[in-house]
Amino acid sequence: MLVFDQLKKNDPQLRVLAFVVLTGLLVLFTGLWWVQLVSTRHFKVKLEDQSVRTVRIPALRGKILDRDGRVLADNHPAYNVDLYMDELSTNFQIAYSSAVNRVRSNLLVATEAQLHRKLNTRERERFGVPKAVKDQLKSESRYEVVSNLIGNLSARLQEPIDLTRKDFERHYDIARALPMQIMPYSLNQVQLARFEEQSDSEPGLDLEVQPVRYYPYGPLAAHLLGYLQHDNDSGEGERKTNYNYRLPDFIGATGIEGLFNEELHGTAGEKSVVVNYLGYRQSETVWLPAEPGLNVVLTIDLDIQKAADAALQGAQANVRGAVVVMDAQNGDVLAMASAPTYDPNHRIHPDPATMQVENERWNDEQLGLQRNRAIYQNYHPGSIFKVIVAMAGLELGTLNPDAIYKSEGFYMVGRRRIGDTAKAGDFDFDLAMAKSSNPYFINEGLKPGVLQKIIALGQRLHLGERTGIMPHQETPGNFPSLKRVSSDWRDGDTANISIGQGELDVTPVQMAVMGAAVANGGKVFWPRLVSRIETTDGAVVENYAEGRVRDYLGVSQHTLHIVHKGMLADTEDPEGTGRALSIPGWRVAGKTGTAEVENRAGHIDKSLKDTWFVSFAPEESPRYVVVATVEGGASGGLTCVPIAQKIYLALKERDAHLQSKSLPKHRSLAAVQ
């Protein structure tokens, strides 16, 4: 009542203020009445016309690191041009209206010509365009707007951009609320600058920065690391959700990328997009951020891997083969190379200029570009298998290393003549190893009990079985069982086995395991390629034990000493097939090999021979095993030994570096003073 008493007084200012307040309250109540009662149906319909779309957001992929933490597979920003349909809705409507008016005008003219008279005003008002024609015009207008937009963008970037109507319509019908990627590969720096200079000139186009896989060393260790392939339906190991859309993602196909895809992949995030009745985006909310994947740390040494790749690639033109470098004392793989190789970056960012050539190479079965020859290629071992034959004879006592064997330069098995590059002459064990005498080892293999011992040693080395280095990506090779050699087995078959031919196939990694066992005193290791799994901040999630012993050769140290001596003769004797190898300060024990290969017609083709070199160093205290094989090489000594030479030089440099890091650091006299 106090308020009204004051208003009764003759106070104009107070009365004006009261009028303003009352007017404001009246407007407020009127608005509430309009919203709550009059517009209820309108907002209800609008709410029903809106819907929510769930979108899967790919996670940042974990890194692949070498043993010292150097990055072998990383992520870097990719710049893609995206098209947002909701920003073009006005343009679509204008183009559509223009098209409808144009068609309507043409139809009017055609109708009047058919009737031979002008339509009156009422007839013109009732004259319309059929719905089917309107729908067609809407589709054509949308594509015309986008096509012109893309044409202008292509001219600005000076890069052809291919956008088919079918692809556009598919995206518009299914996912118009989401941006459409215009270019399937990242903009380069020049294109990025051109786009940014004119970014405001065209509506609907925006630059998306997205982290994608990147291999900083290109083809280096490509088969070991593996490659990625597009995957829009991944979900293994993550929360099962029926997403409306999945943003582009990748999944590991081979190599470490495939083997540890679940760990590297991370956990996808989720967001919701509010879509209006036209299907355009209204707003979006990220309600579950993506979690990055874990890092995989390998046993690989980047410097040795570089040396192995370079040495293999430089062996000969269009080289096909593999290299494995292993720690003789624990089975750690320090390098694994395969040729021919490829750049895994091209599987993610195809270069339009070379795309056709790369695809042809990729799908060439004869080239075998996708095959990791270190673990997934069967080879006859040739003369490197003589190491096992020697151990078998020494253990049985049938082989006297000092006894002289008179070779005629060939060996007759029945009516079959087996030739020999070592020529005729007198051979003791060391010289037979050095010159790789076929008759010497065939003669040894045919002695009673030796074949069975060879089979037993092969089984202890687990030949014919997978090493477990990369499950589902490795071939077991072939190796005869005791049952096989006791049934329908001939002396010719034994002769073949004795020189690494016949029913015998191995992989380079299996021969590295053999080389390590001979070098370290008889331990047959499970080869290790992965050291540990860790988080992005370095916390260890899982360790993979080193030096896991799978088996033992079961031969005496005396036998191994004689074999070492024979392998030294191969590299140090002036007549040795591996004499080209020379590492100052290191004695390298090795064995070359050359195996004959049959062509598709089943005939021996000398141009297809497989060449080998298996070795370890330093002989007096073996630390490293190097295995090299080349398809179609000249010989093990001429083709594979030079590969090992370059790798051993890198290994020696590695040793010097490790020793310098382990030496105690003393303060200088000047520092003390």
Order of alpha helices (4+ residues) and beta strands (2+ residues): alpha-alpha-alpha-beta-beta-beta-alpha-alpha-alpha-alpha-beta-alpha-beta-alpha-beta-beta-beta-alpha-alpha-beta-beta-beta-alpha-beta-beta-alpha-alpha-beta-beta-beta-beta-alpha-alpha-alpha-alpha-alpha-alpha-beta-beta-beta-beta-alpha-beta-beta-beta-alpha-alpha
